[in-house]
């Protein structure tokens, strides 16, 4: 398996996208076998990880500087003393992924927050049960319980929730059902009674990365960007079947309730939201539509759109121009600082996306060096699980940090720090 990891880490973005397209379309066990190995934390990452086995409330890990060997009381002191906690839910189409799958990205978040704003940050990264073994709403219940556990220990005013792709979908669902739990009852299977939900406080802010907000695949961005992205129509069908199962003619997926809301966002979302999207990802239009409706409802919603494919802010090996990542991390740190202190966005000129079909517009920053075109293959074909990957390992470097003015929204050149990154 290490051979696969070696191969992927050395490939250019276009080739990586092609391989990811194949891997994501595989049956869940095969896809997990590959991606769990590829995204396994490197030796340099392990000191940042304090694992949490299922304790009746949640499982996953805490991520922070030199926390691997902390005892429980020392860990709790670090949690109490830190300035910001990122409550993180990973993506992977509800079928694959782990709480440590983006360790280089997570470490970069912690470093840029400290170097740019002096904020001590920790990440509570949640593992949840995966489809098809556990279908909706089991993963939602796991995320609800984990957030409930965190809110018992810390003030929600220092929590920023972060999630990519399906992880963002789970966060949206969690925020929605916990703002008025009397409306909902989670039933895991026929043998279990409904799980009682508690009303939970809103976090200081939310960061959604290429959020999955609907299972529909008919938007213009699905048609225009399918040739670039690693999410295909076939993958969408597999995710829908594995996570939701087969629906009757009169049934709809629960996630569509949020996707079709026209108002009410202020009741369940935090006041400030940041979203990262790719201008070449198939989910672009649906994410922008959600942003537009939330913004109309009074949410301070900021969108960073770059010329990249799905989940580029976490899956950094699909980004050709690494300066994109420097800007993105700076925007992330700036948003977190302002959300914690309830400082509204300012000094930002929104730039409409240059897409005639899109009516959403609250985006900024873009590079024309984001990616290369990858032609779409036959999305309904069964991919050969015996495809071989070869090549050698490499330490890709990413530079993250920018000294952002603390008293006003501005960006200036900052110090640089290099850390190792790992694919996906």
MARROKOL-521195 format. One record per residue (C-alpha): x, y, z; residue in three letters. Coordinates in steps of 0.2 Angstrom, whole numbers, plus 5000, padded with zeros to 4 digits. Example, Ala and Ser with C-alpha at 12.3 -4.5 7.8 and 13.67 -1.06 7.14 Angstrom:
# residues 2
[pakol [5062,4978,5039],ALA]
[pakol [5068,4995,5036],SER]
***
This chain:
# residues 424
[pakol [5000,5000,5000],UNK]
[pakol [5014,5012,5003],UNK]
[pakol [5018,5010,4985],UNK]
[pakol [5001,5019,4981],UNK]
[pakol [5005,5033,4993],UNK]
[pakol [5022,5035,4986],UNK]
[pakol [5015,5037,4968],UNK]
[pakol [5001,5049,4972],UNK]
[pakol [5012,5061,4982],UNK]
[pakol [5023,5063,4967],UNK]
[pakol [5010,5066,4954],UNK]
[pakol [5005,5083,4946],UNK]
[pakol [4988,5089,4951],UNK]
[pakol [4980,5084,4934],UNK]
[pakol [4985,5066,4937],UNK]
[pakol [4980,5066,4955],UNK]
[pakol [4963,5072,4950],UNK]
[pakol [4961,5057,4938],UNK]
[pakol [4966,5045,4951],UNK]
[pakol [4954,5052,4964],UNK]
[pakol [4940,5051,4952],UNK]
[pakol [4943,5032,4950],UNK]
[pakol [4946,5029,4969],UNK]
[pakol [4930,5039,4974],UNK]
[pakol [4919,5028,4962],UNK]
[pakol [4926,5012,4970],UNK]
[pakol [4915,5002,4982],UNK]
[pakol [4917,5009,5000],UNK]
[pakol [4929,4995,5007],UNK]
[pakol [4941,4997,4992],UNK]
[pakol [4941,5016,4992],UNK]
[pakol [4944,5015,5011],UNK]
[pakol [4958,5003,5009],UNK]
[pakol [4967,5015,4997],UNK]
[pakol [4963,5032,5005],UNK]
[pakol [4966,5027,5023],UNK]
[pakol [4984,5022,5018],UNK]
[pakol [4987,5037,5008],UNK]
[pakol [4981,5049,5021],UNK]
[pakol [4989,5040,5036],UNK]
[pakol [4998,5053,5047],UNK]
[pakol [5016,5054,5044],UNK]
[pakol [5028,5052,5058],UNK]
[pakol [5030,5071,5060],UNK]
[pakol [5011,5073,5062],UNK]
[pakol [5009,5060,5076],UNK]
[pakol [5015,5071,5090],UNK]
[pakol [5000,5083,5086],UNK]
[pakol [4987,5069,5088],UNK]
[pakol [4979,5064,5104],UNK]
[pakol [4967,5050,5100],UNK]
[pakol [4950,5048,5109],UNK]
[pakol [4942,5031,5108],UNK]
[pakol [4923,5030,5110],UNK]
[pakol [4919,5036,5127],UNK]
[pakol [4900,5036,5126],UNK]
[pakol [4899,5053,5118],UNK]
[pakol [4911,5054,5104],UNK]
[pakol [4927,5047,5095],UNK]
[pakol [4940,5054,5085],UNK]
[pakol [4955,5064,5091],UNK]
[pakol [4961,5081,5097],UNK]
[pakol [4974,5089,5086],UNK]
[pakol [4987,5102,5094],UNK]
[pakol [5005,5105,5096],UNK]
[pakol [5014,5092,5106],UNK]
[pakol [4998,5084,5114],UNK]
[pakol [5001,5065,5110],UNK]
[pakol [5007,5060,5127],UNK]
[pakol [4997,5072,5138],UNK]
[pakol [4987,5064,5152],UNK]
[pakol [4968,5068,5153],UNK]
[pakol [4970,5082,5166],UNK]
[pakol [4984,5091,5155],UNK]
[pakol [4974,5089,5140],UNK]
[pakol [4959,5097,5148],UNK]
[pakol [4970,5111,5154],UNK]
[pakol [4976,5114,5136],UNK]
[pakol [4957,5114,5130],UNK]
[pakol [4952,5126,5143],UNK]
[pakol [4967,5138,5140],UNK]
[pakol [4966,5138,5121],UNK]
[pakol [4958,5153,5112],UNK]
[pakol [4949,5144,5099],UNK]
[pakol [4943,5126,5096],UNK]
[pakol [4939,5120,5078],UNK]
[pakol [4925,5107,5079],UNK]
[pakol [4930,5098,5063],UNK]
[pakol [4920,5085,5053],UNK]
[pakol [4929,5077,5038],UNK]
[pakol [4922,5073,5021],UNK]
[pakol [4923,5058,5010],UNK]
[pakol [4905,5056,5003],UNK]
[pakol [4899,5049,5020],UNK]
[pakol [4908,5033,5015],UNK]
[pakol [4926,5035,5018],UNK]
[pakol [4938,5046,5028],UNK]
[pakol [4945,5048,5045],UNK]
[pakol [4948,5062,5058],UNK]
[pakol [4966,5063,5053],UNK]
[pakol [4965,5062,5034],UNK]
[pakol [4970,5080,5032],UNK]
[pakol [4984,5082,5045],UNK]
[pakol [4995,5094,5035],UNK]
[pakol [4980,5105,5032],UNK]
[pakol [4974,5105,5050],UNK]
[pakol [4992,5109,5057],UNK]
[pakol [4993,5123,5045],UNK]
[pakol [4977,5130,5052],UNK]
[pakol [4984,5130,5069],UNK]
[pakol [5000,5137,5064],UNK]
[pakol [4993,5152,5054],UNK]
[pakol [4981,5156,5068],UNK]
[pakol [4995,5157,5080],UNK]
[pakol [5008,5166,5069],UNK]
[pakol [4995,5179,5062],UNK]
[pakol [4985,5182,5077],UNK]
[pakol [4993,5174,5092],UNK]
[pakol [4978,5163,5094],UNK]
[pakol [4981,5146,5103],UNK]
[pakol [4970,5134,5093],UNK]
[pakol [4965,5116,5095],UNK]
[pakol [4955,5105,5084],UNK]
[pakol [4942,5092,5090],UNK]
[pakol [4941,5081,5074],UNK]
[pakol [4927,5069,5074],UNK]
[pakol [4925,5051,5068],UNK]
[pakol [4908,5045,5063],UNK]
[pakol [4900,5029,5057],UNK]
[pakol [4902,5027,5038],UNK]
[pakol [4890,5021,5025],UNK]
[pakol [4885,5009,5018],UNK]
[pakol [4886,5000,5035],UNK]
[pakol [4878,5015,5043],UNK]
[pakol [4866,5025,5033],UNK]
[pakol [4857,5042,5037],UNK]
[pakol [4855,5047,5051],UNK]
[pakol [4868,5038,5060],UNK]
[pakol [4882,5049,5055],UNK]
[pakol [4872,5065,5060],UNK]
[pakol [4868,5058,5077],UNK]
[pakol [4887,5055,5080],UNK]
[pakol [4891,5073,5075],UNK]
[pakol [4877,5079,5086],UNK]
[pakol [4883,5070,5101],UNK]
[pakol [4901,5075,5098],UNK]
[pakol [4896,5094,5097],UNK]
[pakol [4885,5092,5113],UNK]
[pakol [4900,5084,5122],UNK]
[pakol [4911,5099,5117],UNK]
[pakol [4898,5112,5122],UNK]
[pakol [4897,5104,5140],UNK]
[pakol [4916,5108,5142],UNK]
[pakol [4919,5124,5134],UNK]
[pakol [4910,5141,5130],UNK]
[pakol [4902,5140,5112],UNK]
[pakol [4909,5157,5109],UNK]
[pakol [4926,5150,5106],UNK]
[pakol [4920,5137,5094],UNK]
[pakol [4922,5138,5075],UNK]
[pakol [4914,5123,5066],UNK]
[pakol [4923,5117,5051],UNK]
[pakol [4919,5103,5038],UNK]
[pakol [4922,5099,5020],UNK]
[pakol [4911,5091,5007],UNK]
[pakol [4900,5078,5016],UNK]
[pakol [4907,5084,5033],UNK]
[pakol [4900,5101,5029],UNK]
[pakol [4883,5093,5025],UNK]
[pakol [4884,5084,5042],UNK]
[pakol [4887,5101,5051],UNK]
[pakol [4873,5109,5042],UNK]
[pakol [4861,5095,5048],UNK]
[pakol [4868,5096,5065],UNK]
[pakol [4866,5115,5067],UNK]
[pakol [4848,5113,5060],UNK]
[pakol [4841,5100,5071],UNK]
[pakol [4849,5106,5087],UNK]
[pakol [4842,5124,5086],UNK]
[pakol [4825,5117,5089],UNK]
[pakol [4826,5099,5094],UNK]
[pakol [4808,5097,5098],UNK]
[pakol [4805,5096,5079],UNK]
[pakol [4816,5081,5077],UNK]
[pakol [4819,5063,5083],UNK]
[pakol [4833,5053,5077],UNK]
[pakol [4829,5034,5075],UNK]
[pakol [4844,5024,5071],UNK]
[pakol [4835,5007,5067],UNK]
[pakol [4819,4998,5070],UNK]
[pakol [4826,4990,5086],UNK]
[pakol [4830,5007,5095],UNK]
[pakol [4820,5020,5102],UNK]
[pakol [4822,5038,5096],UNK]
[pakol [4837,5048,5103],UNK]
[pakol [4833,5063,5113],UNK]
[pakol [4841,5079,5106],UNK]
[pakol [4846,5094,5116],UNK]
[pakol [4846,5112,5111],UNK]
[pakol [4864,5117,5109],UNK]
[pakol [4871,5135,5107],UNK]
[pakol [4877,5142,5091],UNK]
[pakol [4896,5142,5088],UNK]
[pakol [4905,5158,5085],UNK]
[pakol [4907,5154,5066],UNK]
[pakol [4906,5141,5053],UNK]
[pakol [4918,5136,5039],UNK]
[pakol [4911,5126,5025],UNK]
[pakol [4923,5119,5012],UNK]
[pakol [4915,5113,4996],UNK]
[pakol [4899,5109,5005],UNK]
[pakol [4887,5095,4999],UNK]
[pakol [4870,5103,5000],UNK]
[pakol [4859,5092,4989],UNK]
[pakol [4859,5076,4980],UNK]
[pakol [4853,5083,4964],UNK]
[pakol [4865,5084,4950],UNK]
[pakol [4857,5094,4937],UNK]
[pakol [4864,5112,4940],UNK]
[pakol [4874,5120,4926],UNK]
[pakol [4890,5118,4936],UNK]
[pakol [4888,5099,4935],UNK]
[pakol [4887,5100,4916],UNK]
[pakol [4901,5112,4914],UNK]
[pakol [4913,5106,4927],UNK]
[pakol [4912,5087,4926],UNK]
[pakol [4927,5087,4914],UNK]
[pakol [4938,5095,4928],UNK]
[pakol [4932,5088,4944],UNK]
[pakol [4935,5071,4952],UNK]
[pakol [4917,5070,4958],UNK]
[pakol [4907,5061,4944],UNK]
[pakol [4889,5057,4941],UNK]
[pakol [4893,5039,4944],UNK]
[pakol [4901,5044,4961],UNK]
[pakol [4886,5054,4965],UNK]
[pakol [4874,5039,4962],UNK]
[pakol [4885,5028,4973],UNK]
[pakol [4885,5040,4987],UNK]
[pakol [4866,5043,4986],UNK]
[pakol [4863,5024,4986],UNK]
[pakol [4876,5020,5000],UNK]
[pakol [4871,5034,5012],UNK]
[pakol [4852,5036,5010],UNK]
[pakol [4847,5019,5003],UNK]
[pakol [4834,5016,4991],UNK]
[pakol [4820,5029,4993],UNK]
[pakol [4802,5026,4989],UNK]
[pakol [4793,5037,4975],UNK]
[pakol [4786,5049,4988],UNK]
[pakol [4802,5050,4999],UNK]
[pakol [4815,5063,4999],UNK]
[pakol [4832,5064,5007],UNK]
[pakol [4832,5074,5023],UNK]
[pakol [4847,5085,5017],UNK]
[pakol [4836,5093,5004],UNK]
[pakol [4826,5102,5018],UNK]
[pakol [4841,5113,5021],UNK]
[pakol [4845,5115,5002],UNK]
[pakol [4827,5121,4998],UNK]
[pakol [4826,5133,5013],UNK]
[pakol [4822,5151,5008],UNK]
[pakol [4823,5159,5025],UNK]
[pakol [4826,5154,5043],UNK]
[pakol [4845,5153,5042],UNK]
[pakol [4847,5165,5056],UNK]
[pakol [4839,5153,5068],UNK]
[pakol [4851,5139,5066],UNK]
[pakol [4867,5146,5058],UNK]
[pakol [4880,5157,5067],UNK]
[pakol [4881,5175,5062],UNK]
[pakol [4897,5173,5052],UNK]
[pakol [4900,5160,5039],UNK]
[pakol [4915,5157,5028],UNK]
[pakol [4914,5146,5013],UNK]
[pakol [4928,5139,5001],UNK]
[pakol [4922,5133,4984],UNK]
[pakol [4931,5129,4968],UNK]
[pakol [4926,5137,4952],UNK]
[pakol [4929,5121,4943],UNK]
[pakol [4919,5109,4955],UNK]
[pakol [4902,5102,4951],UNK]
[pakol [4895,5107,4967],UNK]
[pakol [4898,5125,4964],UNK]
[pakol [4881,5131,4959],UNK]
[pakol [4871,5122,4973],UNK]
[pakol [4884,5129,4986],UNK]
[pakol [4882,5147,4979],UNK]
[pakol [4863,5146,4979],UNK]
[pakol [4863,5141,4998],UNK]
[pakol [4875,5156,5001],UNK]
[pakol [4865,5168,4992],UNK]
[pakol [4849,5163,5002],UNK]
[pakol [4858,5163,5019],UNK]
[pakol [4865,5180,5015],UNK]
[pakol [4848,5187,5010],UNK]
[pakol [4842,5181,5027],UNK]
[pakol [4855,5191,5036],UNK]
[pakol [4869,5179,5038],UNK]
[pakol [4887,5187,5036],UNK]
[pakol [4892,5175,5023],UNK]
[pakol [4909,5176,5014],UNK]
[pakol [4914,5165,5000],UNK]
[pakol [4932,5162,4994],UNK]
[pakol [4931,5155,4976],UNK]
[pakol [4947,5149,4967],UNK]
[pakol [4950,5141,4950],UNK]
[pakol [4951,5124,4957],UNK]
[pakol [4941,5108,4959],UNK]
[pakol [4931,5100,4973],UNK]
[pakol [4938,5102,4991],UNK]
[pakol [4954,5110,4986],UNK]
[pakol [4956,5119,5003],UNK]
[pakol [4959,5102,5011],UNK]
[pakol [4964,5091,4997],UNK]
[pakol [4979,5103,4993],UNK]
[pakol [4988,5091,4980],UNK]
[pakol [4975,5096,4967],UNK]
[pakol [4980,5114,4968],UNK]
[pakol [4993,5119,4955],UNK]
[pakol [4997,5136,4961],UNK]
[pakol [5002,5135,4979],UNK]
[pakol [5000,5154,4981],UNK]
[pakol [4981,5150,4982],UNK]
[pakol [4984,5140,4998],UNK]
[pakol [4994,5155,5006],UNK]
[pakol [4979,5167,5002],UNK]
[pakol [4966,5154,5008],UNK]
[pakol [4975,5151,5024],UNK]
[pakol [4976,5169,5027],UNK]
[pakol [4958,5172,5024],UNK]
[pakol [4953,5157,5035],UNK]
[pakol [4964,5164,5050],UNK]
[pakol [4956,5182,5047],UNK]
[pakol [4939,5175,5047],UNK]
[pakol [4942,5165,5063],UNK]
[pakol [4949,5180,5072],UNK]
[pakol [4934,5191,5067],UNK]
[pakol [4921,5178,5071],UNK]
[pakol [4928,5175,5089],UNK]
[pakol [4927,5194,5092],UNK]
[pakol [4911,5197,5082],UNK]
[pakol [4919,5209,5071],UNK]
[pakol [4909,5210,5054],UNK]
[pakol [4918,5209,5038],UNK]
[pakol [4924,5225,5031],UNK]
[pakol [4936,5232,5018],UNK]
[pakol [4930,5218,5006],UNK]
[pakol [4924,5221,4989],UNK]
[pakol [4913,5206,4983],UNK]
[pakol [4918,5200,4965],UNK]
[pakol [4904,5192,4955],UNK]
[pakol [4909,5175,4949],UNK]
[pakol [4911,5176,4930],UNK]
[pakol [4897,5163,4927],UNK]
[pakol [4882,5169,4918],UNK]
[pakol [4871,5155,4926],UNK]
[pakol [4876,5160,4944],UNK]
[pakol [4866,5173,4953],UNK]
[pakol [4877,5172,4969],UNK]
[pakol [4891,5184,4971],UNK]
[pakol [4899,5186,4988],UNK]
[pakol [4916,5179,4983],UNK]
[pakol [4933,5186,4982],UNK]
[pakol [4951,5181,4977],UNK]
[pakol [4954,5170,4962],UNK]
[pakol [4969,5164,4953],UNK]
[pakol [4970,5159,4935],UNK]
[pakol [4983,5146,4939],UNK]
[pakol [4972,5134,4948],UNK]
[pakol [4972,5118,4939],UNK]
[pakol [4973,5109,4922],UNK]
[pakol [4958,5101,4913],UNK]
[pakol [4955,5082,4916],UNK]
[pakol [4943,5074,4903],UNK]
[pakol [4929,5065,4910],UNK]
[pakol [4929,5046,4908],UNK]
[pakol [4914,5035,4907],UNK]
[pakol [4906,5038,4924],UNK]
[pakol [4894,5023,4923],UNK]
[pakol [4908,5011,4920],UNK]
[pakol [4915,5000,4934],UNK]
[pakol [4933,5005,4938],UNK]
[pakol [4946,4991,4938],UNK]
[pakol [4951,4989,4956],UNK]
[pakol [4967,4981,4950],UNK]
[pakol [4974,4997,4942],UNK]
[pakol [4992,4999,4948],UNK]
[pakol [5000,5015,4954],UNK]
[pakol [5018,5018,4955],UNK]
[pakol [5031,5032,4959],UNK]
[pakol [5041,5038,4973],UNK]
[pakol [5037,5048,4989],UNK]
[pakol [5039,5066,4991],UNK]
[pakol [5037,5080,5004],UNK]
[pakol [5026,5093,4996],UNK]
[pakol [5028,5109,5005],UNK]
[pakol [5015,5122,5008],UNK]
[pakol [5018,5139,5015],UNK]
[pakol [5005,5146,5026],UNK]
[pakol [5005,5162,5036],UNK]
[pakol [5002,5180,5033],UNK]
[pakol [5003,5194,5045],UNK]
[pakol [4985,5201,5044],UNK]
[pakol [4981,5217,5053],UNK]
[pakol [4972,5214,5069],UNK]
[pakol [4962,5230,5070],UNK]
[pakol [4956,5231,5052],UNK]
[pakol [4953,5219,5038],UNK]
[pakol [4970,5220,5028],UNK]
[pakol [4983,5208,5021],UNK]
[pakol [5001,5211,5021],UNK]
[pakol [5016,5200,5017],UNK]
[pakol [5021,5189,5032],UNK]
[pakol [5033,5176,5038],UNK]
[pakol [5034,5159,5030],UNK]
[pakol [5034,5142,5037],UNK]
[pakol [5036,5126,5028],UNK]
[pakol [5028,5110,5034],UNK]
[pakol [5025,5093,5026],UNK]
[pakol [5009,5089,5017],UNK]
[pakol [5000,5073,5013],UNK]
[pakol [4989,5069,4999],UNK]
[pakol [4970,5071,5003],UNK]
***
